[in-house]
Amino acid sequence: MKESPANDHKKNAGDHLANERTFLAWVRTSIGIMGFGFVVVKFSLFVRQIAAALGSKPQIHSTGYSPVIGVLLVSLGALTTLFSYIRYTNTKKQLEQGQYYQSSLLIKWMTAVIFLASILLIIYLIKTT
């Protein structure tokens, strides 16, 4: 007995909702990465202002790697949003065609880039302490 298209659509709705939840999780992740990048940039500014308030000579010309790492993290967050949307639309098309193929490319890419950013932050913290 063949199921009606209405039943097929109901079965597929759960897959589409799961795809949407996954997309929203990636968006939350990207917001967190961008927020962390913002904090990294602003923390170096905060440290310089505290040093100036305490009478230390602030290093005007040398801001360290904080601004670079922070901007890279904000950029990574923006790219995460873009790539997660691309992944969402590709998965949606596959689900509609009934031919879903799992891909872990975005997960591998994000893991590698965040790991690299973590290593850079560790090196920066070691050099500045």
C-alpha positions as CSV (number, residue, x, y, z in Angstrom):
1,M,0.0,0.0,0.0
2,K,1.5,3.3,-1.1
3,E,1.3,6.2,1.3
4,S,-0.3,9.4,0.3
5,P,1.8,12.6,-0.4
6,A,0.2,14.1,2.7
7,N,1.7,11.4,4.9
8,D,5.0,11.7,3.1
9,H,5.0,15.4,3.8
10,K,4.3,14.8,7.6
11,K,7.2,12.4,7.8
12,N,9.5,14.9,6.1
13,A,8.4,17.8,8.3
14,G,10.5,16.4,11.2
15,D,13.6,16.3,9.0
16,H,13.1,19.9,7.9
17,L,12.6,21.0,11.5
18,A,15.8,19.2,12.5
19,N,17.6,20.9,9.7
20,E,16.3,24.3,10.9
21,R,17.3,23.6,14.5
22,T,20.8,22.6,13.3
23,F,21.0,25.9,11.3
24,L,20.0,27.9,14.3
25,A,22.6,26.1,16.4
26,W,25.3,27.1,13.9
27,V,24.0,30.7,14.1
28,R,24.3,30.7,17.9
29,T,27.8,29.3,17.5
30,S,28.7,32.1,15.1
31,I,27.4,34.7,17.4
32,G,29.4,33.2,20.3
33,I,32.6,33.2,18.1
34,M,32.0,36.8,17.1
35,G,31.3,37.9,20.7
36,F,34.5,36.2,21.8
37,G,36.5,38.0,19.0
38,F,35.0,41.3,20.1
39,V,36.0,40.7,23.7
40,V,39.6,39.8,22.7
41,V,39.9,43.1,20.8
42,K,38.4,45.2,23.5
43,F,40.4,43.5,26.3
44,S,43.6,44.8,24.9
45,L,42.1,48.3,24.8
46,F,41.0,47.8,28.4
47,V,44.4,46.7,29.5
48,R,46.0,49.8,27.9
49,Q,43.5,52.1,29.6
50,I,44.1,50.5,33.0
51,A,47.9,50.9,32.5
52,A,47.5,54.5,31.6
53,A,45.3,55.1,34.6
54,L,47.8,53.5,36.9
55,G,50.6,55.7,35.5
56,S,52.4,53.1,33.5
57,K,53.6,54.0,30.1
58,P,51.1,52.5,27.7
59,Q,52.5,51.0,24.6
60,I,50.7,53.1,22.0
61,H,52.4,51.5,19.0
62,S,52.4,47.9,20.2
63,T,48.9,46.5,20.7
64,G,50.0,42.8,20.5
65,Y,48.1,40.3,18.6
66,S,44.8,40.8,20.3
67,P,43.3,43.0,17.6
68,V,44.4,40.6,14.8
69,I,43.1,37.5,16.6
70,G,39.9,39.3,17.6
71,V,39.2,40.4,14.0
72,L,40.0,36.9,12.7
73,L,37.5,35.5,15.2
74,V,34.8,37.9,14.2
75,S,35.5,37.1,10.6
76,L,35.3,33.4,11.4
77,G,31.9,34.0,13.1
78,A,30.6,35.8,10.0
79,L,31.9,33.0,7.7
80,T,30.2,30.4,10.0
81,T,26.9,32.1,9.5
82,L,27.4,32.2,5.7
83,F,28.5,28.5,5.5
84,S,25.8,27.3,7.8
85,Y,23.2,29.0,5.6
86,I,24.6,27.3,2.5
87,R,24.6,24.0,4.4
88,Y,21.0,24.5,5.5
89,T,19.8,25.2,1.9
90,N,21.7,22.3,0.5
91,T,20.2,19.9,3.1
92,K,16.8,21.3,2.5
93,K,17.1,20.6,-1.2
94,Q,18.3,17.1,-0.5
95,L,15.5,16.4,1.9
96,E,12.9,17.6,-0.6
97,Q,14.4,15.3,-3.3
98,G,14.5,12.4,-0.8
99,Q,18.3,12.1,-1.3
100,Y,20.0,13.3,1.9
101,Y,23.8,12.8,2.0
102,Q,25.5,13.6,5.3
103,S,28.5,16.0,5.0
104,S,30.9,16.8,7.8
105,L,32.9,19.3,5.8
106,L,31.7,22.3,7.8
107,I,32.3,20.6,11.1
108,K,35.8,19.6,10.1
109,W,36.6,23.1,8.8
110,M,35.2,24.8,12.0
111,T,37.1,22.4,14.2
112,A,40.4,23.1,12.4
113,V,40.0,26.9,12.4
114,I,38.9,27.2,16.0
115,F,41.7,24.9,17.1
116,L,44.2,27.1,15.2
117,A,42.7,30.3,16.8
118,S,43.0,28.6,20.2
119,I,46.7,27.8,19.5
120,L,47.3,31.5,18.5
121,L,45.6,32.7,21.7
122,I,47.7,30.3,23.8
123,I,50.9,31.5,22.1
124,Y,49.8,35.1,22.6
125,L,49.0,34.6,26.3
126,I,52.3,32.9,26.9
127,K,54.2,35.7,25.3
128,T,52.4,38.4,27.2
129,T,52.6,36.9,30.7
